[in-house]
Amino acid sequence: MLLDIRELTVEVAGKEILKGVNLQIDQGETHVLFGKNGSGKTSLLMTIMGFSGYKVTEGSIFFKGEDITNFPINERAKRGMGMSFQRPPTIKGVKTIDLIAIFNSDEKSVTEAAESLELTAFLDREINRGFSGGEIKKSELLQLMTQNPDLILLDEPESGVDLENIAMIGRAIKKLLQKSLRRLRVNAGLVITHTGLILNYVEADRGHLLLDGRMRCEGNPREMFATIQKSGYEVCARCQK
């Protein structure tokens, strides 16, 4: 099992946000996470990635069979985790190409990835400074494509993206998750989505519904999203059970 989360309980600023969450993702699988605003979805991704401020009070996180519950972010990244943020920060004084060079010095692969996302002209610009919403999302994906992690965490990749760019972003995520492959597919993903647009470009294996910090159910992601659209999250939780 690539990622194995067991009875994970997490506090943020003294408040319990996640309550006994269990989640398993194997190599090559893509899972989608649904839930209302404030249900704990982003907190789950931030905890998996190891950000400070997310205190694990119970449970554990295993990655590639190793207990990483108390590992810092850099150690998780070294082991093959990567994350795209819903609202990435602007980093003044650091060029996008300089950040990418830290984990990928292959100029040809970086150039090809940038060209596929129409970001070649942005490589020498400061990270996310003056970027539009769509450009920020593409920059995040460029960093992930050049890092090529084994586990990809995506927090609302379609948020703030216009219809002209959503197809390009969808294709990039499909490539990142190796959806054009079969037996050789090893990269796995956990994707938060509200609009469900990403399901038009990436075939997900499993859907999960997180409500009030608890995993309420799991099932076919397209069926779950259709129920959520028609009847809401609570009805989805009851139907999937």
C-alpha positions in Angstrom: 0.0 0.0 0.0 1.5 3.3 -1.0 -0.4 5.5 1.4 -2.1 4.0 4.5 -3.8 6.4 7.0 -5.1 4.8 10.1 -7.5 6.4 12.6 -6.0 9.8 12.0 -7.1 12.5 14.5 -5.8 16.1 14.0 -6.0 19.3 15.9 -5.5 22.8 14.5 -5.1 25.7 17.0 -6.5 23.4 19.7 -9.6 22.5 17.7 -10.2 18.9 16.5 -10.5 19.0 12.7 -10.0 15.4 11.6 -11.6 12.6 13.6 -10.4 9.0 13.1 -9.9 9.2 9.4 -8.9 6.0 7.5 -7.7 6.1 3.9 -5.7 3.7 1.8 -4.3 4.5 -1.7 -2.3 2.0 -3.7 0.2 2.5 -6.4 -1.3 3.8 -9.7 -4.6 4.7 -8.1 -6.4 8.1 -8.2 -8.8 9.0 -5.4 -11.1 12.0 -5.3 -12.1 13.7 -2.0 -15.5 15.4 -1.8 -16.9 17.5 1.1 -18.4 20.8 2.2 -16.3 23.8 2.8 -14.8 23.5 6.3 -15.2 19.7 6.4 -11.4 19.1 6.8 -10.4 18.2 3.2 -7.5 20.7 2.9 -6.4 19.9 6.5 -6.1 16.2 5.5 -3.8 17.1 2.6 -1.7 19.4 4.7 -1.4 16.8 7.4 -0.3 14.1 4.9 2.3 16.5 3.5 3.5 17.3 7.1 2.8 21.1 7.4 3.2 22.6 10.9 0.1 23.6 12.8 -1.6 20.3 12.0 -1.1 18.3 15.2 -1.7 14.6 15.0 -3.1 13.5 18.4 -4.1 10.0 17.4 -3.5 7.6 14.6 -0.7 7.3 12.0 0.3 7.9 8.4 2.3 5.2 6.6 3.9 5.9 3.2 5.6 3.0 1.3 5.3 1.0 4.5 7.2 3.5 6.6 5.6 5.4 9.5 6.0 9.1 8.5 3.5 10.5 11.0 6.2 12.8 12.6 8.4 13.4 9.6 9.0 17.0 8.4 7.9 18.2 5.0 11.3 17.9 3.3 11.6 14.2 4.3 8.2 13.4 2.9 9.1 15.2 -0.3 12.3 13.3 -0.6 10.4 10.0 -0.2 8.1 10.9 -3.1 5.3 13.2 -2.0 4.2 16.4 -3.8 1.4 18.9 -3.4 -0.4 21.5 -5.4 -2.1 24.2 -3.3 -5.5 25.7 -3.7 -4.1 29.2 -3.0 -0.3 29.1 -3.4 1.8 31.9 -2.0 3.7 34.5 -4.1 7.5 34.2 -3.4 9.3 37.4 -4.2 13.0 37.2 -5.2 12.8 33.6 -6.3 12.4 32.7 -10.0 10.3 29.8 -11.0 13.2 28.2 -12.8 15.4 28.5 -9.7 12.9 26.6 -7.6 12.5 23.8 -10.2 16.3 23.5 -10.5 16.4 22.4 -6.9 14.7 19.1 -7.7 15.2 18.8 -11.5 18.3 19.9 -13.3 17.4 18.3 -16.7 16.9 21.4 -18.8 15.3 19.4 -21.7 12.5 17.9 -19.5 11.8 21.2 -17.8 11.6 23.0 -21.1 9.2 20.4 -22.5 7.0 20.5 -19.5 6.9 24.3 -19.6 6.0 24.3 -23.3 3.2 21.8 -22.7 1.6 24.3 -20.2 2.5 27.4 -22.2 4.7 28.6 -19.4 8.1 29.0 -21.0 7.9 32.8 -20.7 7.2 32.5 -17.0 10.3 30.5 -16.0 12.3 33.6 -15.3 9.6 35.4 -13.4 9.2 35.4 -9.6 7.1 32.5 -8.4 3.4 33.4 -8.9 4.0 37.2 -8.8 1.5 38.9 -11.1 0.2 35.5 -12.3 -3.5 35.0 -13.1 -5.4 32.2 -11.4 -4.9 29.9 -14.3 -1.2 30.7 -14.6 -0.7 30.0 -10.9 -2.4 26.6 -11.3 -0.3 25.8 -14.3 2.9 26.9 -12.4 2.0 24.5 -9.6 1.5 21.6 -12.0 4.8 22.5 -13.8 6.6 22.1 -10.4 4.9 18.8 -9.9 5.6 17.5 -13.4 9.3 18.3 -13.0 9.4 16.8 -9.5 7.4 13.7 -10.6 6.4 12.5 -7.1 5.0 9.0 -6.4 2.0 10.5 -4.5 0.4 13.7 -5.9 -1.9 15.7 -3.6 -4.1 18.2 -5.6 -6.2 20.8 -3.7 -9.0 21.9 -6.1 -6.8 22.1 -9.3 -9.7 23.5 -11.3 -10.4 26.4 -8.9 -10.0 29.8 -10.4 -9.3 28.4 -13.9 -11.2 29.6 -16.9 -12.6 27.2 -19.4 -9.8 27.9 -21.9 -7.2 26.6 -19.5 -9.1 23.8 -17.8 -8.5 21.4 -20.7 -4.8 22.1 -20.6 -4.6 21.6 -16.9 -6.7 18.4 -17.1 -4.3 17.0 -19.7 -1.3 17.9 -17.5 -2.9 16.1 -14.5 -3.7 13.1 -16.7 -0.1 12.9 -17.8 1.2 13.4 -14.2 -1.0 10.6 -13.0 0.1 8.4 -15.9 -3.4 7.8 -17.1 -2.2 6.9 -20.6 -0.4 3.9 -19.1 -1.7 0.6 -17.8 0.7 -1.9 -16.3 3.5 0.6 -15.8 1.4 3.1 -13.9 2.9 3.8 -10.5 2.0 7.4 -9.6 -1.0 7.8 -7.3 -3.1 10.9 -6.6 -5.6 12.3 -4.1 -7.6 15.1 -5.5 -10.0 17.6 -3.8 -12.7 18.9 -6.1 -15.8 21.0 -5.6 -16.8 21.5 -9.3 -16.1 17.9 -10.4 -14.7 19.3 -13.7 -11.5 17.3 -13.2 -13.5 14.1 -13.6 -13.9 15.1 -17.3 -10.2 14.7 -17.8 -9.0 12.2 -15.2 -10.6 8.8 -14.6 -10.6 8.3 -10.8 -10.7 4.9 -9.2 -12.4 5.8 -5.9 -14.3 8.6 -4.3 -14.5 9.6 -0.6 -16.8 11.9 1.2 -15.5 13.8 4.2 -18.0 15.6 6.5 -17.4 17.2 9.8 -13.9 15.7 9.9 -15.0 12.1 9.4 -14.9 9.9 6.4 -18.6 9.1 5.9 -18.5 6.9 2.8 -16.7 5.9 -0.4 -17.7 4.6 -3.8 -17.7 5.3 -7.5 -16.6 9.0 -7.9 -18.9 9.9 -10.8 -21.9 8.4 -9.1 -21.1 10.1 -5.9 -20.7 13.5 -7.6 -23.9 13.1 -9.5 -25.7 12.4 -6.2 -24.0 15.4 -4.5 -25.1 17.7 -7.4 -28.7 16.5 -7.3 -29.3 16.0 -3.6 -26.4 17.3 -1.5 -23.6 15.8 0.6 -25.8 14.3 3.4 -27.9 12.3 0.9 -24.8 11.1 -0.8 -23.5 9.8 2.5 -26.7 7.9 3.2 -26.9 6.5 -0.4 -23.3 5.3 -0.5 -23.8 3.4 2.8 
